[in-house]
Amino acid sequence: MDGLKIVEYTPAYAKAIAKMWTMSTEGWNGSYANVTEESILESHKANSNLNTFLAVNNEEVLGYCALLSQKEALRIKLLNTRYDCHGNGIGKEIIKAVVNRALELDYPMIDLHTWSSNKKSIPFYKRCGFFLEKNKCSHCISFIPYILKIEALKGYFENEDWYSGLKQNMDMEPSGIEENGYEFYEYNWEINNKKLRLQFESRSRGLRLIETDDYLVSVIINDETFMFGKKYKVFYEIINKTGKAIKIKIKGEDDKTIKFQLNKEVDVHEKEIVEGEFYIKSSDKEIDDEKIYPAVVSQIFINNKIALFKVGILTRLPAKINILSESSERVSGQYSKFYINIKNNLCEEATFEFKLNKNDNIEFKNRDFKVKLNDNEKNSVEVPYYLKKPTVYSEWINVTAILKSGEKIEFKANVIEFFKGRGGKFGGETNTDYIIVNGAYSVILAKDDNCICFRKFKNQFRETVLFTPEFEMSNHNELLSKKIENICWYEENEHMILKGDYFFNNYSEMKVTLIVKLHITGIAQSYFEVYNLSDNKTDEEILIKQQIYHGELSRGVIPYNNKFIKLSDMALEDTTPFKSELLSENWIFSGDDNNTRSLWWDKDKLLHFGEWPYMYLEENVGIVNGKSKKTTKSIYVALTTFETWQDLRSFALKTFQKGLICNAEGDNLKDNKTLNLCTTNDCEVSINKGNPFIKDGASIELRKYNEIPIKGKIKVDSKKGLVCCIEKNFENMTLAMEVFTSMADEYDSDIISVKADLGSLLFEKNSALFKIKDVDFKTQIKKYEGFNIYSINNGVMTIKSSPDFTSGIYSLTYKNEEYLHSKFPNSEMRTWYNPWFGGIQTVPRNWYVQSTSLLNEKVITNFVKMTDTCGNQWHGIKTSLNITENEQYKGLKINEYYLMLPGVPVLCHTSEIINSTGEFMKNMLLGHRNFFNIGNDMMKNFITFKDSSNEIITYRAGVEFCDIFPSSSLLYGNYDIEDKIQIYANKEDTMERSTISVDDNVYLVTKKLDIANHDNIFMNPMFYIFTNKSIDDEMLNNLKNIQFK
């Protein structure tokens, strides 16, 4: 595009950037629709971007790119070109600018994340030299900066544009070429009739092959998995195409655990194979799959011009052994169990013998173990134990692998597990983290990125995270060392302390010490000590910025513009609707009753709302004198410590005075509505013995839990007349009484009301009842376009499933209207999903969006009958997903049950999870997804629910992207269709999210499971209720009594 310039962001472009985003929403599935000039200015005040590039033409911003500084690669955090300008080369010019910036900063790679169904961006990124990596959450990586610095290739790109001659595959598939157990990424160029082919090896991120018109040089290693303490062969293939001798020199380099000292020179006339040998030094630690692996590194001089080659080595111990226990709280003085997961990494059958070391705080029922495993087999061993007091078990154990031949291989394994309880105070180190524990709470410092997370017994779905601080001197960022050093932990009165040192890259005589203090109450305090070790004071003032992630700002309160703003259940797309300068006080409260999160800070720190979901705290440390230190102000985080925002505010402000509580309109946030009826724990009404489904009649039981005689009256009524109205007086009721009601037959459901007048106490309970009718189920199996279709009808609704398509159901009809969204029999890439099946389905959580693994697994479908714990007999469809191909979940089985009662407009869904993986699975994420398009017109679909203020909220689908985290059940409907579908479920230990966008209307539920090998777990049922208007959740509580075993 003529006149296009790539410039750095300045506030003068804020209005033009806002216009760019609002004109780009179609490409982001409705996101960024509400961006304004003010929100752009606010989000850029204190963001962590290394650079923000803008593509500008005639003062219009047509493209945007934010860059982040990472350890090994320059990260593209966000890239956008205006939707109406796609295809004009704007993105190409931005990528070129990013490559130039990577070269300036000496980054060998550029990386980014996209989504797997991004049909426009993935081909574009591939055309620009990026590779889409397999099984890495749509991660893309480019080695172009590395290539442009290879001395042996200088002549090839000296006068040529790297982009113009690049020939890359532009499909949607992962980019790797698999060979000998390795994965290679291949570039091909053709410029001025000169060809160039390069391959990079995925594990090492290194060059593995160069082929030009004159020669080919490649590195070949035949083994995929290697053991410590052994030698292996490496081969170099050199082919000369010129007819003149090529001078080759190969010099090996040591790398991490790899010792490689090859030094070989050879003149190649046609073809030569050079053989080398490398040695893998003994180590007790395996390599994390997510890191850059140790590599066989070679400097190869081709006619005296150097190129650095690398091939990553996947090094394993003979067996992987770890300890895992359930996530729940441990209690001192009780027996429990944990699990030893063991995987045979050898390529043959072996028996592993080992003994757990003694621990002062744990008594093991058995410490000696002998486990026989086939090659690559996994097993889980249950270990009963008695816990004397909460502790960390961190031991090196001696392991002997005995092969069938009788050969013995001895090695050590580091086994670590934290046994947390309310009385424990300790610290420890795992392969990935440093952890301190104080009672129910813990602080986790990640080794990989130095992020600090906070936990109670179980992991939270929403978190608060502190990131590595940024230091600024004279308006330039001063980078700290990438790895925190000198980590230690210790106990101090009621605190556990975690400390570690950062060092400045450019100031060798300065260091920054991180200090985190975790109190027994769950309050964590974090601050820094800035040391000047030189004799002279610093020449410049030091500004410190602490980046914070505080989950979604939903279900909480913030002090804003001298008012207290109660936030809705909807997660903000970004935090920029708030202006930092209008934050009235130094605290933020969020979460629900069981998972409150509190964040507060010293008043001298300034908080900035940055780009979602991040915030920044800023403090000017000033000049630091020689041989002295300065201590920063503190940040505080607490999980569940404060039940209400009022408690947090009092603590954060160090005052216990009660202030006026107002929302944005000045109304009292407290519910001052006078209630004619109140409820207490003293009385309980049981309707139909807790069974919400009735056939002939319903019993009413009024129970009082004390022995004081009372008298009064009870009245039973219903809205539609399904239950005959009845009133009854009673005297001297001490424990329990029953009344019986007959049922009318013309209605499907009703709301029954029970009012009790006990004199001083007025008590009311309302509950939904559903009528079981005398109708037959109709089942059918038929074929459609080669797909077997199972369908069942209960007289009012029909569900359909096809095992040849996917698990779950793809159709749910009621009164001849379709309520689900699916393109059966076709699966496709759609919005965020690749592939997208639609319908209702339960899968592992990381298959929510990228579900390609489902295509390789077999599904079995049957009709089924089941009886619940209340005695109701259900009929329906069972789909069984037995995972046999996916390596992570091999052996896991998900049985889904879609169940109905005769004539009842309620669909019940439950899942049975069976673990035959050979391992104890800890915190396994299970996802349940529902796609709706009622009446097949997304623009007429809507969602209604009550927010945390008990206000009724409605969102329309088909307009823009929005994530909703509801407090109540959800009602899905179509404006032209009378009957809606209400989803009711037990929310315990789950995270619910409803997502609407231009193309989607999705309800997602995530649950974490701990499940032992050979165990099975039935999930809490979920109910889909057809109704013409929303039913209060309290009236549906008896549905929680429906369980299956």
VEXFI-887171 format. One record per residue (C-alpha): x, y, z. Coordinates in steps of 0.25 Angstrom, whole numbers, padded with zeros to 4 digits, always signed. Example, Ala and Ser with C-alpha at 12.3 -4.5 7.8 and 13.67 -1.06 7.14 Angstrom:
// residues 2
+0049-0018+0031/+0055-0004+0029/
This chain:
// residues 1045
+0000+0000+0000/+0006+0013-0004/+0009+0023+0007/+0008+0012+0018/+0018+0015+0030/+0021+0007+0042/+0022+0016+0054/+0023+0015+0069/+0011+0017+0077/+0009+0031+0083/-0004+0036+0090/-0007+0045+0078/-0011+0032+0071/-0021+0028+0082/-0034+0032+0074/-0029+0026+0061/-0026+0013+0068/-0040+0013+0075/-0046+0014+0061/-0037+0003+0055/-0042-0007+0066/-0057-0003+0064/-0055-0006+0049/-0048-0019+0053/-0058-0026+0062/-0063-0035+0051/-0049-0042+0050/-0049-0044+0065/-0063-0050+0067/-0069-0038+0073/-0058-0034+0082/-0053-0019+0083/-0066-0013+0080/-0066-0004+0091/-0052+0002+0090/-0051+0017+0092/-0040+0027+0091/-0040+0028+0106/-0039+0013+0108/-0027+0013+0098/-0020+0024+0106/-0023+0017+0119/-0018+0004+0115/-0005+0009+0109/-0001+0017+0121/+0007+0006+0128/+0006-0006+0119/+0018-0016+0118/+0020-0015+0103/+0034-0014+0098/+0029-0007+0086/+0015-0004+0080/+0016-0002+0065/+0005+0004+0057/+0003+0003+0042/-0001+0017+0038/-0006+0023+0024/-0011+0037+0023/-0012+0038+0038/-0021+0026+0039/-0017+0014+0047/-0019+0002+0039/-0010-0008+0047/-0006-0010+0061/+0005-0019+0067/+0009-0020+0082/+0023-0027+0085/+0027-0033+0098/+0041-0037+0103/+0042-0052+0106/+0054-0061+0109/+0057-0068+0096/+0048-0061+0086/+0042-0047+0083/+0027-0049+0086/+0016-0043+0077/+0006-0041+0088/-0005-0035+0079/-0006-0033+0064/-0017-0027+0056/-0020-0021+0043/-0033-0013+0040/-0043-0023+0035/-0047-0015+0022/-0032-0014+0019/-0028-0029+0019/-0020-0033+0006/-0013-0020+0004/+0001-0024+0010/-0001-0017+0023/+0001-0029+0032/+0014-0033+0024/+0020-0019+0026/+0017-0020+0041/+0024-0034+0041/+0036-0028+0034/+0037-0018+0045/+0036-0028+0056/+0047-0036+0049/+0056-0024+0048/+0053-0021+0063/+0057-0035+0067/+0070-0034+0059/+0073-0021+0067/+0071-0028+0080/+0078-0040+0076/+0066-0049+0077/+0068-0062+0069/+0053-0065+0068/+0039-0058+0068/+0027-0065+0074/+0012-0063+0076/-0001-0070+0080/-0014-0070+0071/-0026-0079+0071/-0027-0092+0064/-0038-0088+0055/-0033-0075+0051/-0034-0077+0036/-0029-0064+0032/-0017-0062+0041/-0011-0076+0041/-0008-0076+0026/-0003-0061+0027/+0006-0065+0038/+0011-0077+0030/+0014-0068+0018/+0022-0059+0027/+0031-0070+0031/+0024-0075+0044/+0022-0090+0047/+0009-0095+0054/+0014-0104+0065/+0007-0117+0068/+0000-0119+0081/+0004-0106+0087/-0008-0097+0088/-0007-0091+0074/+0007-0086+0076/+0014-0081+0064/+0029-0078+0063/+0038-0072+0053/+0053-0074+0051/+0055-0063+0041/+0064-0054+0050/+0073-0066+0053/+0074-0069+0038/+0078-0054+0034/+0090-0055+0044/+0095-0068+0039/+0109-0065+0033/+0109-0076+0023/+0096-0071+0017/+0100-0056+0017/+0102-0055+0002/+0088-0061-0001/+0080-0050+0006/+0090-0039+0005/+0083-0031-0006/+0069-0039-0006/+0057-0037+0002/+0055-0050+0011/+0040-0049+0009/+0039-0048-0006/+0045-0062-0010/+0039-0070+0002/+0031-0082-0002/+0023-0087+0009/+0011-0096+0011/-0001-0088+0015/-0011-0098+0020/-0017-0099+0034/-0009-0112+0038/+0002-0112+0048/+0015-0110+0041/+0025-0121+0045/+0032-0132+0037/+0033-0144+0045/+0046-0153+0043/+0053-0163+0052/+0044-0158+0064/+0048-0143+0062/+0040-0132+0057/+0046-0122+0047/+0041-0109+0041/+0045-0106+0027/+0047-0093+0019/+0049-0092+0004/+0053-0080-0004/+0055-0077-0018/+0061-0064-0022/+0067-0060-0035/+0067-0075-0039/+0075-0078-0026/+0069-0089-0017/+0070-0090-0002/+0065-0101+0007/+0066-0100+0023/+0061-0109+0034/+0060-0106+0048/+0058-0116+0059/+0047-0114+0069/+0053-0118+0082/+0066-0110+0081/+0060-0098+0073/+0073-0100+0065/+0077-0102+0050/+0078-0116+0045/+0080-0115+0030/+0084-0106+0019/+0083-0109+0005/+0087-0099-0006/+0089-0100-0021/+0104-0103-0017/+0103-0113-0005/+0095-0120+0005/+0099-0121+0020/+0090-0128+0030/+0091-0134+0044/+0085-0148+0046/+0083-0155+0060/+0075-0168+0059/+0070-0170+0073/+0059-0162+0079/+0059-0165+0094/+0073-0166+0101/+0077-0170+0115/+0087-0163+0124/+0101-0168+0125/+0102-0174+0111/+0109-0171+0098/+0102-0169+0085/+0105-0167+0070/+0103-0154+0062/+0105-0154+0046/+0107-0142+0037/+0103-0144+0023/+0110-0134+0013/+0107-0134-0002/+0115-0126-0012/+0108-0121-0024/+0118-0112-0030/+0129-0122-0035/+0139-0114-0027/+0144-0118-0014/+0137-0112-0002/+0144-0110+0011/+0136-0115+0023/+0140-0113+0038/+0132-0118+0049/+0134-0114+0063/+0125-0120+0074/+0121-0112+0087/+0116-0116+0100/+0102-0112+0104/+0095-0115+0117/+0096-0130+0120/+0102-0133+0106/+0117-0134+0105/+0122-0134+0090/+0136-0131+0086/+0136-0135+0071/+0147-0127+0063/+0147-0132+0049/+0152-0126+0036/+0149-0132+0022/+0149-0128+0008/+0137-0132+0001/+0137-0135-0014/+0124-0143-0016/+0118-0148-0003/+0123-0151+0011/+0117-0156+0024/+0125-0151+0036/+0122-0159+0049/+0123-0154+0063/+0120-0158+0077/+0113-0150+0088/+0112-0154+0103/+0100-0151+0112/+0105-0148+0126/+0098-0154+0138/+0087-0146+0143/+0075-0148+0153/+0066-0139+0146/+0058-0141+0133/+0056-0130+0123/+0042-0123+0124/+0035-0124+0111/+0032-0110+0110/+0046-0105+0110/+0057-0104+0100/+0064-0117+0101/+0079-0120+0102/+0085-0122+0089/+0096-0128+0080/+0102-0114+0076/+0112-0113+0065/+0119-0101+0058/+0120-0105+0044/+0129-0097+0035/+0126-0098+0020/+0137-0092+0012/+0141-0084+0025/+0127-0078+0027/+0120-0083+0040/+0106-0088+0043/+0102-0093+0056/+0095-0106+0056/+0086-0113+0067/+0078-0125+0069/+0071-0127+0083/+0072-0139+0091/+0060-0144+0099/+0067-0150+0111/+0060-0159+0121/+0062-0167+0133/+0059-0182+0132/+0046-0178+0139/+0038-0166+0142/+0033-0167+0157/+0025-0156+0164/+0016-0155+0176/+0002-0149+0176/-0008-0148+0186/-0023-0143+0186/-0024-0127+0186/-0033-0127+0199/-0028-0123+0213/-0020-0132+0221/-0023-0134+0236/-0012-0138+0246/-0014-0151+0253/-0022-0158+0242/-0020-0169+0232/-0020-0165+0217/-0014-0170+0204/-0006-0164+0193/-0001-0170+0179/+0012-0173+0173/+0011-0171+0158/+0022-0179+0150/+0024-0180+0135/+0034-0189+0129/+0043-0181+0119/+0051-0193+0115/+0048-0200+0102/+0046-0213+0108/+0040-0220+0120/+0046-0216+0134/+0043-0218+0148/+0046-0206+0157/+0050-0207+0171/+0050-0195+0181/+0048-0191+0195/+0042-0179+0201/+0051-0171+0211/+0046-0169+0225/+0040-0156+0229/+0038-0151+0243/+0024-0146+0240/+0019-0158+0231/+0017-0172+0235/+0016-0181+0223/+0009-0194+0223/+0019-0200+0213/+0032-0193+0208/+0037-0205+0199/+0031-0206+0185/+0033-0215+0173/+0026-0211+0160/+0027-0219+0147/+0024-0211+0135/+0024-0214+0120/+0031-0204+0111/+0025-0190+0112/+0014-0195+0122/+0009-0187+0133/+0004-0191+0147/-0001-0184+0159/+0002-0190+0173/-0007-0187+0185/+0001-0184+0198/-0007-0183+0211/+0000-0174+0221/-0002-0167+0235/+0000-0152+0236/+0006-0147+0249/+0006-0133+0244/+0006-0126+0231/+0019-0126+0223/+0026-0126+0210/+0032-0140+0206/+0044-0137+0197/+0054-0148+0196/+0063-0155+0186/+0060-0170+0186/+0069-0181+0180/+0063-0188+0169/+0067-0201+0162/+0062-0205+0148/+0063-0220+0146/+0062-0224+0131/+0058-0238+0126/+0072-0241+0123/+0076-0239+0138/+0083-0226+0135/+0081-0216+0146/+0081-0201+0144/+0082-0192+0157/+0077-0178+0157/+0072-0167+0167/+0058-0161+0166/+0053-0148+0173/+0039-0150+0178/+0032-0138+0184/+0018-0135+0190/+0013-0125+0199/+0003-0130+0210/-0004-0118+0214/-0012-0116+0226/-0017-0104+0235/-0005-0106+0245/+0007-0108+0235/+0017-0097+0233/+0028-0101+0223/+0035-0099+0209/+0040-0107+0198/+0045-0108+0184/+0039-0116+0172/+0044-0118+0158/+0036-0106+0154/+0033-0097+0166/+0038-0092+0180/+0027-0093+0190/+0024-0088+0204/+0012-0093+0212/+0006-0087+0224/-0007-0094+0229/-0017-0095+0218/-0010-0085+0209/+0002-0086+0200/+0011-0077+0191/+0017-0082+0178/+0028-0076+0171/+0030-0082+0157/+0044-0085+0152/+0041-0083+0138/+0036-0069+0138/+0037-0064+0153/+0022-0062+0154/+0016-0063+0168/+0003-0070+0170/-0006-0072+0183/-0013-0084+0187/-0022-0090+0197/-0024-0105+0198/-0030-0106+0184/-0026-0098+0172/-0035-0087+0169/-0041-0085+0155/-0039-0070+0156/-0025-0065+0161/-0017-0053+0166/-0003-0054+0160/+0009-0044+0162/+0019-0044+0151/+0034-0040+0150/+0036-0026+0153/+0041-0016+0143/+0051-0005+0146/+0052+0008+0139/+0063+0018+0139/+0063+0031+0131/+0051+0026+0123/+0057+0013+0118/+0054-0001+0123/+0065-0007+0131/+0064-0022+0130/+0066-0031+0142/+0073-0045+0141/+0064-0055+0135/+0065-0065+0146/+0063-0062+0161/+0075-0067+0169/+0079-0070+0184/+0065-0075+0187/+0062-0078+0202/+0051-0080+0211/+0049-0080+0226/+0039-0078+0237/+0038-0065+0245/+0028-0064+0256/+0014-0066+0249/+0020-0064+0235/+0027-0073+0225/+0037-0065+0217/+0041-0067+0203/+0053-0059+0198/+0061-0058+0185/+0070-0049+0177/+0069-0042+0164/+0082-0036+0157/+0082-0024+0147/+0087-0028+0133/+0095-0015+0132/+0098-0011+0146/+0106-0022+0153/+0107-0015+0166/+0092-0015+0168/+0082-0025+0172/+0067-0026+0176/+0063-0036+0186/+0049-0041+0186/+0042-0044+0199/+0029-0051+0201/+0023-0052+0215/+0011-0062+0216/+0003-0061+0229/-0005-0072+0236/-0018-0064+0232/-0015-0065+0217/-0010-0051+0216/+0002-0051+0207/+0011-0038+0207/+0021-0036+0195/+0031-0025+0194/+0046-0022+0189/+0059-0018+0195/+0067-0010+0185/+0082-0011+0188/+0093-0002+0183/+0106-0010+0186/+0115+0001+0180/+0122+0012+0187/+0114+0023+0179/+0100+0026+0179/+0091+0023+0166/+0092+0034+0156/+0077+0033+0153/+0064+0031+0161/+0058+0017+0160/+0044+0014+0156/+0038+0000+0159/+0026-0005+0152/+0019-0018+0157/+0010-0025+0147/-0002-0032+0154/-0013-0041+0148/-0025-0042+0157/-0034-0051+0149/-0048-0046+0144/-0052-0033+0151/-0066-0039+0154/-0075-0042+0166/-0067-0031+0174/-0066-0017+0178/-0056-0006+0175/-0055+0008+0181/-0057+0017+0169/-0060+0032+0168/-0063+0033+0183/-0074+0022+0182/-0074+0007+0183/-0077+0000+0170/-0082-0013+0171/-0078-0021+0158/-0087-0030+0150/-0085-0045+0147/-0080-0042+0133/-0065-0042+0132/-0060-0029+0127/-0054-0030+0113/-0043-0021+0118/-0041-0013+0130/-0040+0000+0123/-0055+0005+0126/-0048+0010+0139/-0039+0021+0140/-0027+0019+0149/-0028+0033+0155/-0042+0031+0159/-0039+0019+0168/-0043+0025+0182/-0036+0015+0191/-0025+0005+0191/-0032-0008+0190/-0040-0017+0180/-0050-0029+0184/-0055-0040+0175/-0060-0054+0176/-0072-0061+0181/-0076-0067+0195/-0066-0079+0194/-0055-0072+0187/-0053-0057+0191/-0040-0051+0186/-0035-0038+0192/-0024-0029+0187/-0019-0016+0194/-0006-0008+0194/+0001+0003+0201/-0005+0017+0198/+0008+0022+0193/+0007+0012+0181/-0001+0017+0168/-0010+0006+0162/-0012+0006+0147/-0023-0001+0140/-0015-0007+0128/-0019-0016+0116/-0028-0027+0121/-0026-0035+0130/-0014-0028+0135/-0012-0016+0145/+0001-0009+0149/+0006-0003+0162/+0016+0007+0161/+0026+0013+0171/+0037+0023+0170/+0049+0017+0179/+0057+0030+0176/+0072+0030+0177/+0079+0019+0184/+0092+0023+0192/+0105+0015+0191/+0106+0003+0201/+0091+0004+0204/+0077-0001+0201/+0063+0004+0199/+0051-0004+0202/+0038-0003+0194/+0024-0002+0199/+0016-0014+0200/+0006-0022+0192/-0004-0031+0199/-0012-0042+0194/-0022-0051+0202/-0031-0063+0198/-0044-0065+0206/-0038-0057+0217/-0049-0046+0216/-0063-0051+0214/-0068-0037+0210/-0062-0025+0203/-0066-0017+0216/-0056-0026+0224/-0045-0024+0214/-0048-0009+0213/-0047-0008+0228/-0034-0016+0229/-0027-0009+0217/-0031+0005+0222/-0027+0001+0236/-0040+0006+0241/-0053-0001+0246/-0062+0011+0244/-0075+0008+0236/-0076+0017+0224/-0087+0020+0214/-0089+0008+0204/-0093+0014+0191/-0094+0009+0176/-0092+0018+0164/-0106+0023+0165/-0105+0026+0180/-0114+0015+0184/-0111+0007+0196/-0104-0006+0192/-0110-0013+0204/-0123-0020+0202/-0132-0012+0211/-0145-0018+0206/-0155-0022+0217/-0158-0036+0217/-0172-0041+0221/-0166-0055+0223/-0153-0059+0228/-0145-0072+0228/-0137-0078+0239/-0129-0091+0241/-0139-0095+0251/-0150-0101+0242/-0149-0109+0229/-0160-0112+0219/-0159-0125+0211/-0167-0126+0198/-0170-0140+0192/-0158-0144+0201/-0149-0136+0192/-0153-0142+0179/-0156-0131+0169/-0163-0142+0160/-0177-0146+0164/-0187-0157+0158/-0199-0158+0167/-0197-0148+0179/-0188-0141+0188/-0185-0142+0202/-0182-0129+0210/-0173-0130+0223/-0171-0119+0233/-0160-0122+0242/-0155-0114+0254/-0142-0117+0261/-0145-0114+0275/-0154-0120+0286/-0162-0108+0289/-0177-0110+0286/-0183-0100+0277/-0196-0098+0269/-0200-0092+0256/-0205-0095+0242/-0200-0099+0229/-0205-0095+0215/-0201-0103+0202/-0205-0097+0189/-0199-0096+0175/-0199-0086+0163/-0206-0094+0152/-0214-0103+0161/-0206-0116+0159/-0207-0118+0174/-0220-0117+0181/-0220-0105+0191/-0221-0110+0205/-0220-0103+0219/-0218-0110+0232/-0217-0106+0247/-0208-0113+0257/-0205-0112+0272/-0193-0117+0280/-0185-0121+0268/-0171-0125+0273/-0164-0132+0263/-0171-0135+0249/-0184-0136+0242/-0189-0139+0228/-0200-0135+0219/-0203-0141+0206/-0208-0134+0193/-0214-0140+0181/-0210-0136+0167/-0217-0131+0155/-0213-0136+0141/-0214-0125+0131/-0200-0118+0134/-0186-0122+0132/-0181-0115+0144/-0185-0105+0155/-0179-0097+0166/-0184-0102+0179/-0184-0093+0191/-0184-0096+0206/-0186-0086+0216/-0185-0088+0231/-0191-0079+0242/-0184-0083+0255/-0188-0071+0263/-0175-0062+0264/-0169-0069+0252/-0174-0068+0238/-0168-0078+0228/-0170-0080+0213/-0164-0090+0203/-0167-0090+0188/-0162-0102+0180/-0164-0107+0165/-0171-0120+0163/-0171-0128+0150/-0182-0137+0146/-0178-0151+0141/-0189-0156+0131/-0193-0169+0125/-0187-0169+0112/-0178-0178+0104/-0164-0175+0100/-0161-0176+0085/-0147-0180+0080/-0141-0181+0067/-0128-0185+0060/-0126-0180+0045/-0115-0177+0035/-0113-0163+0029/-0102-0160+0019/-0095-0172+0025/-0096-0168+0039/-0104-0176+0050/-0114-0167+0057/-0120-0171+0070/-0132-0164+0075/-0142-0165+0086/-0155-0157+0089/-0162-0156+0103/-0175-0151+0097/-0171-0136+0098/-0156-0135+0093/-0146-0143+0085/-0131-0144+0086/-0122-0150+0075/-0108-0155+0075/-0098-0161+0065/-0086-0169+0069/-0080-0167+0055/-0081-0152+0057/-0076-0150+0071/-0080-0152+0086/-0091-0145+0093/-0104-0141+0086/-0105-0132+0074/-0120-0129+0074/-0131-0126+0084/-0145-0123+0079/-0157-0118+0087/-0170-0116+0081/-0164-0117+0067/-0154-0106+0070/-0139-0109+0070/-0131-0103+0082/-0117-0108+0079/-0107-0102+0069/-0100-0112+0060/-0096-0115+0045/-0098-0130+0046/-0093-0138+0039/-0082-0128+0036/-0071-0123+0046/-0064-0110+0043/-0055-0100+0047/-0063-0089+0054/-0059-0076+0062/-0050-0082+0073/-0053-0096+0070/-0045-0106+0062/-0052-0115+0059/-0066-0111+0063/-0077-0121+0065/-0088-0113+0073/-0099-0119+0081/-0096-0124+0096/-0083-0131+0099/-0074-0134+0111/-0059-0135+0108/-0045-0132+0114/-0044-0117+0117/-0032-0115+0107/-0041-0121+0096/-0051-0109+0097/-0045-0101+0086/-0036-0111+0079/-0043-0124+0078/-0035-0131+0067/-0033-0142+0076/-0047-0146+0076/-0047-0149+0061/-0037-0161+0065/-0045-0167+0076/-0057-0177+0075/-0071-0174+0081/-0081-0185+0085/-0096-0181+0086/-0107-0189+0093/-0121-0187+0099/-0121-0188+0114/-0130-0188+0126/-0125-0183+0139/-0132-0181+0153/-0128-0169+0162/-0126-0168+0177/-0141-0163+0178/-0146-0175+0171/-0149-0169+0157/-0147-0178+0145/-0141-0170+0134/-0139-0174+0119/-0129-0168+0109/-0116-0169+0101/-0103-0173+0106/-0090-0169+0098/-0077-0175+0102/-0064-0168+0098/-0053-0178+0101/-0039-0171+0098/-0029-0180+0092/-0021-0171+0083/-0018-0158+0090/-0005-0160+0099/-0009-0151+0110/-0023-0157+0113/-0021-0171+0107/-0029-0181+0116/-0039-0170+0120/-0054-0173+0118/-0065-0163+0118/-0079-0169+0118/-0090-0158+0116/-0104-0160+0119/-0116-0152+0113/-0128-0156+0121/-0143-0153+0121/-0156-0157+0129/-0169-0160+0122/-0176-0147+0118/-0167-0138+0126/-0161-0126+0119/-0147-0128+0126/-0134-0134+0120/-0124-0139+0130/-0110-0140+0127/-0099-0147+0135/-0085-0153+0132/-0078-0164+0138/-0062-0163+0137/-0054-0176+0138/-0039-0175+0139/-0032-0187+0133/-0020-0178+0129/-0010-0185+0139/-0008-0173+0147/-0015-0165+0158/-0020-0152+0151/-0019-0139+0160/-0027-0127+0156/-0032-0133+0143/-0040-0122+0136/-0053-0127+0130/-0061-0118+0121/-0076-0119+0117/-0080-0110+0105/-0094-0106+0100/-0096-0099+0087/-0110-0093+0085/-0117-0086+0073/-0132-0087+0076/-0140-0086+0064/-0128-0086+0055/-0127-0070+0056/-0115-0066+0065/-0120-0051+0065/-0133-0055+0071/-0126-0063+0082/-0124-0057+0096/-0119-0061+0110/-0126-0057+0123/-0121-0059+0137/-0120-0052+0151/-0107-0045+0154/-0101-0045+0168/-0110-0033+0172/-0122-0042+0168/-0125-0033+0156/-0130-0039+0144/-0120-0037+0132/-0123-0041+0118/-0112-0042+0107/-0115-0043+0092/-0107-0053+0084/-0101-0050+0070/-0097-0036+0072/-0083-0036+0079/-0074-0044+0087/-0077-0045+0102/-0073-0054+0113/-0083-0056+0125/-0080-0062+0138/-0094-0064+0144/-0098-0065+0158/-0111-0072+0155/-0117-0082+0145/-0118-0078+0131/-0130-0077+0122/-0128-0078+0107/-0138-0073+0098/-0143-0068+0084/-0151-0055+0083/-0161-0062+0074/-0162-0075+0081/-0171-0077+0094/-0163-0088+0101/-0149-0085+0106/-0139-0095+0112/-0134-0093+0126/-0121-0099+0130/-0120-0103+0145/-0108-0110+0152/-0101-0112+0165/-0089-0101+0164/-0081-0108+0174/-0066-0108+0170/-0069-0103+0156/-0067-0091+0147/-0078-0087+0138/-0077-0078+0126/-0087-0073+0116/-0080-0068+0103/-0088-0060+0092/-0083-0054+0080/-0086-0052+0065/-0087-0066+0062/-0088-0074+0075/-0097-0076+0087/-0089-0085+0096/-0090-0090+0111/-0077-0096+0117/-0075-0103+0130/-0062-0107+0135/-0059-0116+0147/-0046-0121+0153/-0045-0136+0157/-0036-0144+0166/-0038-0159+0161/-0029-0171+0164/-0026-0182+0154/-0037-0192+0153/-0047-0182+0159/-0060-0176+0154/-0067-0164+0157/-0082-0159+0154/-0083-0144+0152/-0094-0136+0158/-0106-0136+0148/-0109-0124+0139/-0124-0121+0136/-0130-0115+0123/-0144-0110+0127/-0154-0105+0116/-0162-0094+0122/-0169-0082+0117/-0162-0073+0127/-0151-0074+0137/-0152-0082+0150/-0145-0077+0162/-0133-0085+0166/-0138-0087+0180/-0150-0094+0174/-0141-0104+0167/-0132-0107+0178/-0139-0121+0180/-0133-0125+0166/-0120-0126+0174/-0125-0138+0181/-0125-0146+0167/-0112-0154+0167/-0107-0166+0160/-0097-0176+0164/
